[in-house]
Amino acid sequence: MSEYLKSLKKREETAYRNKKEAGRLYGKAKKAAAEAFLAKQKAADQRHQAREELDKEFQAMIEARDGNRAVWDEYHLVCSYIGDSIDDIREKADAAHRAMVECFKNANAEYERGNKLAARMLSIEGYEHRDRRNTLNMEAKELHEEIKQARRAAEDKTPGGSEVFHAARLAYDRASQIHRAASDKFKSAKDERERLRDEFYAAKAAHIAIKTELQRRTAEEAAAECNHASSKAK
């Protein structure tokens, strides 16, 4: 056996060990990803159950509001009024944003043409539109908070079922948090599985390439020895 063949044999053995280790790690990662997926599915089921319980308790609380219907009538009136206001504010904010973008775009064009005064005026106008957009968005955010506060106030004033509903809401929030954590863990496990899969395939390909080369060179040397032996025999 030639020195090159001996070296190739050692390389093949190393490549085989690398492939075997990469396969072991890949298998471990597949198992971890499968377990993480099951945990995520379990968390999703628990979140769904918690949501159903929350909806059930909310419906029961609404049905129990007959003794204080005026509270919920007021809440729905607030939602309707504020909702229309929010839509109007959002439209104005979107218009201000578009105007801001247009001003900054035109300011840049004027600056490139050397008209610095016009560029400055357009920039100032753009900042004014930006400030108006930010103010409008803040107003919309405050109105959203008003709706939330109105609902909480209505829930607190509704006789019966309120405490049970709040408990169900806390349970749903916890289930949602657990589901998010399980989803993040599964994503990490899946990414690790795919990374180790690629490493395993690469190690496998490298081993096949070296093994093929080893078989070819072994056959060539064997044929050469056979030819040499035949020549001597003659």
VEXKOLMI-778956 format. One record per residue (C-alpha): residue in one letter; x, y, z. Coordinates in pm, 1 decimal. Example, Ala and Ser with C-alpha at 12.3 -4.5 7.8 and 13.67 -1.06 7.14 Angstrom:
2
<rec 'A',<1230.0,-450.0,780.0>>
<rec 'S',<1367.0,-106.0,714.0>>
***
This chain:
234
<rec 'M',<0.0,0.0,0.0>>
<rec 'S',<138.9,336.6,-105.2>>
<rec 'E',<187.3,623.4,139.2>>
<rec 'Y',<-80.3,819.5,-41.0>>
<rec 'L',<-326.2,532.3,-0.5>>
<rec 'K',<-241.2,505.9,368.9>>
<rec 'S',<-302.7,879.6,408.0>>
<rec 'L',<-627.2,852.0,213.9>>
<rec 'K',<-734.8,563.8,438.9>>
<rec 'K',<-676.8,776.8,749.6>>
<rec 'R',<-869.8,1064.1,594.0>>
<rec 'E',<-1158.1,828.7,516.4>>
<rec 'E',<-1162.5,703.6,876.8>>
<rec 'T',<-1164.8,1062.1,1006.4>>
<rec 'A',<-1440.8,1158.5,764.3>>
<rec 'Y',<-1643.0,857.2,877.0>>
<rec 'R',<-1607.7,955.9,1242.9>>
<rec 'N',<-1706.7,1313.6,1157.3>>
<rec 'K',<-2011.7,1189.7,970.0>>
<rec 'K',<-2107.5,961.0,1256.4>>
<rec 'E',<-2075.4,1241.9,1513.0>>
<rec 'A',<-2266.3,1485.4,1290.6>>
<rec 'G',<-2538.4,1222.7,1251.2>>
<rec 'R',<-2556.3,1175.9,1627.3>>
<rec 'L',<-2592.1,1549.9,1687.8>>
<rec 'Y',<-2848.6,1580.5,1409.2>>
<rec 'G',<-3052.2,1295.6,1557.0>>
<rec 'K',<-3038.4,1459.1,1898.7>>
<rec 'A',<-3149.6,1790.9,1748.7>>
<rec 'K',<-3439.2,1621.8,1565.5>>
<rec 'K',<-3556.2,1470.3,1891.3>>
<rec 'A',<-3529.8,1806.1,2071.3>>
<rec 'A',<-3723.3,1980.2,1793.6>>
<rec 'A',<-3994.2,1712.9,1802.3>>
<rec 'E',<-4027.2,1749.9,2179.7>>
<rec 'A',<-4039.0,2129.2,2147.7>>
<rec 'F',<-4308.1,2098.5,1882.1>>
<rec 'L',<-4521.1,1877.2,2107.4>>
<rec 'A',<-4474.9,2123.8,2393.6>>
<rec 'K',<-4578.7,2406.2,2163.8>>
<rec 'Q',<-4889.3,2214.2,2051.4>>
<rec 'K',<-4979.3,2137.2,2411.5>>
<rec 'A',<-4940.7,2505.9,2502.0>>
<rec 'A',<-5154.9,2599.6,2201.3>>
<rec 'D',<-5428.9,2359.7,2316.3>>
<rec 'Q',<-5415.0,2502.0,2668.4>>
<rec 'R',<-5432.5,2855.0,2533.7>>
<rec 'H',<-5732.6,2759.4,2318.8>>
<rec 'Q',<-5907.8,2607.4,2619.9>>
<rec 'A',<-5831.1,2918.4,2825.1>>
<rec 'R',<-5970.1,3134.4,2545.9>>
<rec 'E',<-6290.2,2931.3,2532.8>>
<rec 'E',<-6325.7,2966.4,2909.2>>
<rec 'L',<-6263.5,3340.6,2884.6>>
<rec 'D',<-6526.1,3378.2,2612.7>>
<rec 'K',<-6771.6,3171.3,2814.9>>
<rec 'E',<-6721.1,3381.2,3126.9>>
<rec 'F',<-6741.4,3701.8,2928.5>>
<rec 'Q',<-7070.4,3591.6,2775.9>>
<rec 'A',<-7199.1,3495.8,3120.8>>
<rec 'M',<-7097.6,3835.8,3251.8>>
<rec 'I',<-7274.8,4010.4,2964.4>>
<rec 'E',<-7588.2,3805.6,3023.7>>
<rec 'A',<-7576.3,3905.4,3389.9>>
<rec 'R',<-7575.6,4272.4,3303.2>>
<rec 'D',<-7954.8,4300.1,3286.3>>
<rec 'G',<-7952.0,4459.2,3629.4>>
<rec 'N',<-7727.2,4735.1,3500.3>>
<rec 'R',<-7793.3,4754.4,3127.0>>
<rec 'A',<-7739.2,5128.2,3121.1>>
<rec 'V',<-7369.2,5070.3,3200.9>>
<rec 'W',<-7317.4,4858.9,2891.4>>
<rec 'D',<-7533.0,5082.1,2675.7>>
<rec 'E',<-7304.1,5366.0,2775.2>>
<rec 'Y',<-6998.7,5153.8,2700.2>>
<rec 'H',<-7120.8,5066.8,2349.8>>
<rec 'L',<-7205.8,5431.6,2289.8>>
<rec 'V',<-6854.5,5530.4,2390.9>>
<rec 'C',<-6708.3,5262.0,2161.9>>
<rec 'S',<-6916.0,5383.3,1867.5>>
<rec 'Y',<-6834.0,5749.5,1918.9>>
<rec 'I',<-6464.2,5701.2,1989.3>>
<rec 'G',<-6431.5,5443.0,1712.8>>
<rec 'D',<-6554.6,5694.0,1455.4>>
<rec 'S',<-6315.5,5953.8,1596.7>>
<rec 'I',<-6023.3,5711.7,1576.7>>
<rec 'D',<-6099.3,5632.6,1212.8>>
<rec 'D',<-6111.0,6003.8,1130.8>>
<rec 'I',<-5785.2,6069.1,1315.8>>
<rec 'R',<-5610.9,5777.3,1144.9>>
<rec 'E',<-5711.9,5910.4,802.9>>
<rec 'K',<-5573.6,6253.3,891.1>>
<rec 'A',<-5253.9,6097.5,1027.3>>
<rec 'D',<-5207.3,5894.1,709.4>>
<rec 'A',<-5259.9,6210.1,500.2>>
<rec 'A',<-5003.3,6395.7,712.6>>
<rec 'H',<-4756.4,6111.4,667.6>>
<rec 'R',<-4799.0,6114.0,290.9>>
<rec 'A',<-4756.6,6490.8,285.4>>
<rec 'M',<-4441.1,6459.4,496.1>>
<rec 'V',<-4290.8,6201.6,260.6>>
<rec 'E',<-4375.0,6416.3,-40.5>>
<rec 'C',<-4219.9,6728.6,115.7>>
<rec 'F',<-3896.3,6552.3,205.3>>
<rec 'K',<-3880.3,6398.1,-140.6>>
<rec 'N',<-3928.5,6735.0,-308.8>>
<rec 'A',<-3683.5,6901.3,-68.8>>
<rec 'N',<-3416.6,6652.8,-166.0>>
<rec 'A',<-3486.7,6714.0,-535.4>>
<rec 'E',<-3463.5,7092.9,-489.0>>
<rec 'Y',<-3139.6,7056.7,-296.1>>
<rec 'E',<-2985.9,6847.7,-571.2>>
<rec 'R',<-3087.4,7117.3,-821.2>>
<rec 'G',<-2907.9,7374.8,-607.9>>
<rec 'N',<-3223.6,7549.0,-485.1>>
<rec 'K',<-3131.9,7540.4,-116.0>>
<rec 'L',<-3392.0,7794.3,-4.4>>
<rec 'A',<-3679.0,7597.6,-155.4>>
<rec 'A',<-3529.8,7278.7,-11.3>>
<rec 'R',<-3519.9,7435.9,335.8>>
<rec 'M',<-3880.5,7554.7,312.8>>
<rec 'L',<-3998.2,7214.5,198.1>>
<rec 'S',<-3803.6,7047.2,479.0>>
<rec 'I',<-3965.0,7275.6,736.1>>
<rec 'E',<-4305.4,7191.3,593.2>>
<rec 'G',<-4219.6,6822.7,603.2>>
<rec 'Y',<-4129.8,6844.0,971.8>>
<rec 'E',<-4458.5,7021.8,1039.2>>
<rec 'H',<-4645.4,6736.3,872.5>>
<rec 'R',<-4439.7,6489.5,1075.1>>
<rec 'D',<-4527.5,6664.2,1402.4>>
<rec 'R',<-4894.5,6668.8,1305.1>>
<rec 'R',<-4883.1,6298.5,1221.1>>
<rec 'N',<-4720.6,6216.4,1555.7>>
<rec 'T',<-4974.3,6428.3,1743.1>>
<rec 'L',<-5264.0,6258.5,1565.1>>
<rec 'N',<-5122.8,5912.9,1632.9>>
<rec 'M',<-5088.6,6001.4,2000.2>>
<rec 'E',<-5451.1,6118.9,2006.5>>
<rec 'A',<-5563.0,5790.7,1851.4>>
<rec 'K',<-5361.1,5596.7,2108.9>>
<rec 'E',<-5522.8,5791.2,2392.0>>
<rec 'L',<-5868.2,5720.9,2249.2>>
<rec 'H',<-5787.8,5348.7,2234.5>>
<rec 'E',<-5695.4,5367.3,2600.8>>
<rec 'E',<-6026.3,5540.0,2674.7>>
<rec 'I',<-6211.7,5245.8,2518.6>>
<rec 'K',<-6012.2,5002.3,2733.2>>
<rec 'Q',<-6083.4,5203.3,3045.5>>
<rec 'A',<-6453.6,5223.6,2957.1>>
<rec 'R',<-6468.3,4845.6,2920.0>>
<rec 'R',<-6285.6,4787.1,3247.1>>
<rec 'A',<-6524.0,5030.5,3419.1>>
<rec 'A',<-6825.4,4851.5,3270.9>>
<rec 'E',<-6689.1,4512.4,3378.0>>
<rec 'D',<-6632.0,4636.1,3732.7>>
<rec 'K',<-6985.2,4780.0,3752.5>>
<rec 'T',<-7154.2,4473.0,3607.6>>
<rec 'P',<-7311.0,4270.3,3889.9>>
<rec 'G',<-7211.0,3905.9,3906.0>>
<rec 'G',<-6946.1,3714.6,3712.2>>
<rec 'S',<-6689.0,3991.5,3711.4>>
<rec 'E',<-6442.0,3820.1,3944.7>>
<rec 'V',<-6472.4,3490.8,3760.4>>
<rec 'F',<-6418.7,3669.4,3430.9>>
<rec 'H',<-6106.6,3846.1,3560.9>>
<rec 'A',<-5968.3,3512.4,3680.4>>
<rec 'A',<-6036.8,3361.2,3338.1>>
<rec 'R',<-5862.8,3655.1,3173.4>>
<rec 'L',<-5555.2,3610.2,3394.5>>
<rec 'A',<-5552.8,3237.8,3311.4>>
<rec 'Y',<-5569.5,3316.9,2941.0>>
<rec 'D',<-5285.2,3569.7,2971.7>>
<rec 'R',<-5069.5,3308.7,3145.9>>
<rec 'A',<-5153.5,3046.0,2883.5>>
<rec 'S',<-5065.6,3293.3,2608.4>>
<rec 'Q',<-4732.7,3370.0,2773.4>>
<rec 'I',<-4651.5,2999.1,2803.3>>
<rec 'H',<-4746.1,2947.5,2437.8>>
<rec 'R',<-4520.5,3231.7,2324.2>>
<rec 'A',<-4229.1,3087.8,2521.1>>
<rec 'A',<-4294.4,2739.2,2379.3>>
<rec 'S',<-4314.9,2882.3,2025.9>>
<rec 'D',<-3982.9,3062.7,2070.3>>
<rec 'K',<-3822.2,2745.7,2204.8>>
<rec 'F',<-3951.8,2541.2,1912.3>>
<rec 'K',<-3822.5,2797.3,1663.3>>
<rec 'S',<-3476.5,2783.4,1822.0>>
<rec 'A',<-3483.3,2402.6,1825.9>>
<rec 'K',<-3595.5,2392.0,1462.3>>
<rec 'D',<-3318.4,2632.4,1356.5>>
<rec 'E',<-3061.9,2419.8,1541.4>>
<rec 'R',<-3200.7,2103.7,1382.5>>
<rec 'E',<-3169.5,2253.0,1033.8>>
<rec 'R',<-2816.3,2377.1,1103.7>>
<rec 'L',<-2702.7,2035.3,1225.0>>
<rec 'R',<-2885.1,1868.5,935.5>>
<rec 'D',<-2680.6,2075.0,690.0>>
<rec 'E',<-2361.1,1986.2,878.6>>
<rec 'F',<-2452.9,1617.4,869.7>>
<rec 'Y',<-2524.2,1623.9,496.2>>
<rec 'A',<-2195.0,1804.9,436.6>>
<rec 'A',<-2003.4,1550.4,647.0>>
<rec 'K',<-2181.1,1266.0,468.5>>
<rec 'A',<-2092.8,1408.0,127.3>>
<rec 'A',<-1731.9,1459.5,232.8>>
<rec 'H',<-1707.1,1098.2,352.8>>
<rec 'I',<-1859.0,963.3,31.8>>
<rec 'A',<-1615.4,1166.3,-178.2>>
<rec 'I',<-1310.6,1042.3,16.9>>
<rec 'K',<-1443.1,684.5,27.9>>
<rec 'T',<-1498.7,687.9,-347.6>>
<rec 'E',<-1147.6,819.2,-403.6>>
<rec 'L',<-1009.1,552.5,-168.0>>
<rec 'Q',<-1189.4,272.7,-351.8>>
<rec 'R',<-1070.1,404.4,-686.3>>
<rec 'R',<-706.9,433.4,-580.4>>
<rec 'T',<-719.2,94.2,-405.4>>
<rec 'A',<-845.8,-66.6,-724.8>>
<rec 'E',<-580.6,111.7,-930.6>>
<rec 'E',<-298.9,-2.9,-701.1>>
<rec 'A',<-435.1,-356.6,-693.5>>
<rec 'A',<-450.4,-362.1,-1074.4>>
<rec 'A',<-98.4,-223.7,-1096.0>>
<rec 'E',<33.8,-492.0,-858.7>>
<rec 'C',<-145.4,-759.6,-1057.7>>
<rec 'N',<5.3,-634.4,-1382.9>>
<rec 'H',<348.1,-619.1,-1221.5>>
<rec 'A',<313.7,-975.8,-1096.3>>
<rec 'S',<207.0,-1095.0,-1441.8>>
<rec 'S',<504.3,-925.9,-1604.0>>
<rec 'K',<744.8,-1095.3,-1362.0>>
<rec 'A',<581.3,-1431.2,-1423.4>>
<rec 'K',<647.0,-1399.9,-1795.8>>
***
